[in-house]
């Protein structure tokens, strides 16, 4: 079974972005950077785990993509507020948060799936 590469890439980028946000926050960045960093860091290993689950499971891929899109919208909106004072678009952060919740619920549903017996 080959890992699902998009989630490996996203997990690595999420971890790197978390460390950048932590560093920027420690050096006088805004409070939003302090909120963004743990979100990115918490989702990095989850995305890496989904890379392994997503290799053969549509549910894992669906949950992963919902979570990833939500993470991008939520953290992107907070970052945009810091950089420009504006937003990505109205309700970007709540939409992203809702997608992250939905993604995690879909991922939880993996535990309810029947597995094929060998």
BABA-780453 format. One record per residue (C-alpha): residue number from 1; residue in three letters; x, y, z. Coordinates in nm, 3 decimals. Example, Ala and Ser with C-alpha at 12.3 -4.5 7.8 and 13.67 -1.06 7.14 Angstrom:
<recs>
{rec 1,"ala",{1.230,-0.450,0.780}}
{rec 2,"ser",{1.367,-0.106,0.714}}
</recs>
This chain:
<recs>
{rec 1,"unk",{0.000,0.000,0.000}}
{rec 2,"unk",{0.140,0.337,-0.104}}
{rec 3,"unk",{0.072,0.643,0.112}}
{rec 4,"unk",{-0.153,0.913,-0.028}}
{rec 5,"unk",{0.106,1.173,-0.127}}
{rec 6,"unk",{-0.102,1.494,-0.111}}
{rec 7,"unk",{-0.149,1.446,0.264}}
{rec 8,"unk",{0.222,1.377,0.317}}
{rec 9,"unk",{0.302,1.706,0.144}}
{rec 10,"unk",{0.028,1.890,0.335}}
{rec 11,"unk",{0.145,1.743,0.667}}
{rec 12,"unk",{0.502,1.853,0.606}}
{rec 13,"unk",{0.397,2.201,0.498}}
{rec 14,"unk",{0.160,2.231,0.794}}
{rec 15,"unk",{0.440,2.142,1.035}}
{rec 16,"unk",{0.679,2.387,0.873}}
{rec 17,"unk",{0.418,2.665,0.870}}
{rec 18,"unk",{0.349,2.597,1.238}}
{rec 19,"unk",{0.713,2.649,1.327}}
{rec 20,"unk",{0.726,2.969,1.121}}
{rec 21,"unk",{0.413,3.098,1.297}}
{rec 22,"unk",{0.558,3.009,1.640}}
{rec 23,"unk",{0.882,3.190,1.557}}
{rec 24,"unk",{0.703,3.497,1.422}}
{rec 25,"unk",{0.476,3.505,1.726}}
{rec 26,"unk",{0.774,3.483,1.962}}
{rec 27,"unk",{0.940,3.775,1.786}}
{rec 28,"unk",{0.657,4.022,1.822}}
{rec 29,"unk",{0.396,3.882,1.587}}
{rec 30,"unk",{0.029,3.926,1.654}}
{rec 31,"unk",{-0.192,3.713,1.875}}
{rec 32,"unk",{-0.337,3.544,1.566}}
{rec 33,"unk",{0.000,3.382,1.494}}
{rec 34,"unk",{-0.015,3.229,1.839}}
{rec 35,"unk",{-0.355,3.081,1.748}}
{rec 36,"unk",{-0.247,2.960,1.405}}
{rec 37,"unk",{0.068,2.776,1.516}}
{rec 38,"unk",{-0.088,2.506,1.739}}
{rec 39,"unk",{-0.365,2.444,1.487}}
{rec 40,"unk",{-0.113,2.382,1.213}}
{rec 41,"unk",{0.110,2.172,1.437}}
{rec 42,"unk",{-0.179,1.957,1.564}}
{rec 43,"unk",{-0.300,1.883,1.213}}
{rec 44,"unk",{0.043,1.798,1.068}}
{rec 45,"unk",{0.067,1.447,1.220}}
{rec 46,"unk",{-0.303,1.390,1.158}}
{rec 47,"unk",{-0.249,1.458,0.788}}
{rec 48,"unk",{0.050,1.223,0.786}}
{rec 49,"unk",{-0.162,0.950,0.946}}
{rec 50,"unk",{-0.434,1.012,0.689}}
{rec 51,"unk",{-0.174,0.967,0.416}}
{rec 52,"unk",{-0.147,0.606,0.529}}
{rec 53,"unk",{-0.522,0.554,0.581}}
{rec 54,"unk",{-0.610,0.739,0.262}}
{rec 55,"unk",{-0.416,0.499,0.045}}
{rec 56,"unk",{-0.716,0.272,0.010}}
{rec 57,"unk",{-1.005,0.441,0.187}}
{rec 58,"unk",{-1.228,0.700,0.030}}
{rec 59,"unk",{-1.359,0.800,0.374}}
{rec 60,"unk",{-1.007,0.889,0.489}}
{rec 61,"unk",{-0.948,1.096,0.179}}
{rec 62,"unk",{-1.280,1.278,0.213}}
{rec 63,"unk",{-1.218,1.353,0.581}}
{rec 64,"unk",{-0.863,1.459,0.508}}
{rec 65,"unk",{-0.958,1.696,0.229}}
{rec 66,"unk",{-1.237,1.853,0.437}}
{rec 67,"unk",{-0.996,1.897,0.728}}
{rec 68,"unk",{-0.721,2.037,0.506}}
{rec 69,"unk",{-0.952,2.283,0.330}}
{rec 70,"unk",{-1.093,2.393,0.664}}
{rec 71,"unk",{-0.745,2.438,0.808}}
{rec 72,"unk",{-0.639,2.647,0.508}}
{rec 73,"unk",{-0.948,2.868,0.528}}
{rec 74,"unk",{-0.938,2.916,0.904}}
{rec 75,"unk",{-0.567,2.984,0.939}}
{rec 76,"unk",{-0.555,3.171,0.608}}
{rec 77,"unk",{-0.825,3.409,0.725}}
{rec 78,"unk",{-0.647,3.475,1.056}}
{rec 79,"unk",{-0.318,3.531,0.874}}
{rec 80,"unk",{-0.482,3.766,0.624}}
{rec 81,"unk",{-0.621,3.972,0.913}}
{rec 82,"unk",{-0.265,4.010,1.044}}
{rec 83,"unk",{-0.109,4.092,0.710}}
{rec 84,"unk",{-0.369,4.319,0.553}}
{rec 85,"unk",{-0.627,4.396,0.820}}
{rec 86,"unk",{-0.887,4.235,0.593}}
{rec 87,"unk",{-1.028,3.888,0.553}}
{rec 88,"unk",{-1.002,3.622,0.285}}
{rec 89,"unk",{-1.377,3.660,0.234}}
{rec 90,"unk",{-1.673,3.702,0.469}}
{rec 91,"unk",{-1.719,3.401,0.698}}
{rec 92,"unk",{-1.394,3.234,0.582}}
{rec 93,"unk",{-1.287,3.148,0.938}}
{rec 94,"unk",{-1.625,3.006,1.047}}
{rec 95,"unk",{-1.650,2.812,0.722}}
{rec 96,"unk",{-1.300,2.675,0.778}}
{rec 97,"unk",{-1.379,2.584,1.138}}
{rec 98,"unk",{-1.697,2.407,1.031}}
{rec 99,"unk",{-1.506,2.214,0.763}}
{rec 100,"unk",{-1.243,2.109,1.018}}
{rec 101,"unk",{-1.515,1.981,1.252}}
{rec 102,"unk",{-1.682,1.798,0.963}}
{rec 103,"unk",{-1.350,1.652,0.855}}
{rec 104,"unk",{-1.275,1.521,1.202}}
{rec 105,"unk",{-1.624,1.368,1.225}}
{rec 106,"unk",{-1.572,1.195,0.890}}
{rec 107,"unk",{-1.237,1.068,1.014}}
{rec 108,"unk",{-1.407,0.938,1.330}}
{rec 109,"unk",{-1.651,0.751,1.107}}
{rec 110,"unk",{-1.359,0.544,0.978}}
{rec 111,"unk",{-1.376,0.362,1.309}}
{rec 112,"unk",{-1.734,0.261,1.230}}
{rec 113,"unk",{-1.656,0.121,0.887}}
{rec 114,"unk",{-1.664,-0.252,0.846}}
{rec 115,"unk",{-1.328,-0.389,0.746}}
{rec 116,"unk",{-1.290,-0.670,0.502}}
{rec 117,"unk",{-1.176,-0.991,0.661}}
{rec 118,"unk",{-0.890,-1.174,0.499}}
</recs>
